[in-house]
């Protein structure tokens, strides 16, 4: 899942505040711009863990354009994307039988073998399903 974040510098404290608008309350501070990304990644994982623990659904990330139109008073911020694998927060995995055409399976396997984004055929199919459900 790709979550937009925005980072703003607090001039008085010389800190960087990072906020994940799709995860209300998910903010962190860092002493450097680069450190803000690492701390934000960890904050997102912690936030998603809490949501999963309480059985809450994992919010989809909206576009930066969407957030910029809603958060008009945040003009002096830097927007970025944090990409995080949300499958560990979706609950226990279950094995299912799926029937797919041979050519489609071959195309999926070819994509998985050439991409570091997908580790398995199941991971690819799960990503495709999440993308479709997010629409």
N, C-alpha and C positions, 0 to 999 in steps of 0.2 A: 504494500500500500504506500502510495506517495502522499506524504503529509506536508503541505506548505507550512513554513514557519516564517516569522519575521524577527529580525534582530535589530535592536536599537541600543545606542550607547547612552549610558547615564553619565553625562559630562561631570556631574558633581562627585560621583563615587568612582569614576573611571572604570565602571563595570559594563558588561554587555548583558542585556536582558533579552532572552529568547522566549517566544510565545508560539504555541501551537493552537491556532484558532479553532480547529476541528475537535480538539480535546480540551474542553473548558477546564481551567485550573492547571493545565500543563504548561508551566513556565519554569525557567531556570535562569540563574545568573552565572556569569563566568568572568574571569579576569582578562580574557583575550578573545578576540573574534574567532580564532581557530578553535579554541577550547569550547566556545559556545556550541559548536556543532556536535562535539563528542558528548557534552553534558545534555544537550537536547535529545540526542539519540537514546541515551540512558533514561532520561525522564519519560520519553514516549514508551519505552519498554516497561518501565515501572507503572505508568498510568494504565497501559493495556493489561498488565498482570492483575491490577486491582479490579478492572472491569470484568475480566474473565473470572476472577475469584468470586465475584458477586453475581455472576451469570448475566451480566449486562452485555448488550450487543456492542460490537466494535464499530465505531463511526467510520464512514467513508471520508476520504480526504476530498475536499472541494478544490476547485482551481484557484490559483493565485488571483486571476482576474475577478473571480467572484468575491474573494475576501477584500481585494482592493476597492471594489465598488461598495462594499458594506462598511469597511473600516476607513472611511475617507479622512479621518483625522490622523492617520498613521502615514504621513507622506514622506517623512524623513527616516524611513526604515529600509533595511535590506531584506528582500524576500529570497527564500531559497526552498528547496525541496529536500526532505529527508525520506529516503526509501527504506521501508522496514518490512520484513517478512511477518505477516500477522498470523500465519497458520498456527504457531504455538499457542495463540490466545483464543483459538476458535473451539477448543474442547478436544476431547479424546478422538483419535482417528478410528474409523470403522471401515472394514473391508466390505466393498460392494462389488457386484458383477455389473459390468457395463458392456453392452454390445455396440461396437463401432465398425464401420466399413474398413476393410484392410488397407486401402489407400490412405484413409485418414490416420489410421494408426501409424503407418509408415511415415507420413508427414510429421506427426507429433514426435515420433522417435528421432527423426532427422533433426528437428528443431532443438530437442532436448540435448542431443549429442553435440550440437554446435554452439550452445548458449550456456553461459555460466549462471544465467538468471534462473534456470530450472535444473533441479538435481535429478528429478524423476519424471516419468510419464504422469504419475498421479499428481505431482506438484504442478505440472503444466496444466492439467485438466482443472485442478482446483483454482489456479490463477485465472483461467478463462471463465470459470463459473463465477468467481468473485467479481470480475470485470463486468460480466453480464448482469449480475444482481445489483451492481452499483448504479446501473442506468435508471 
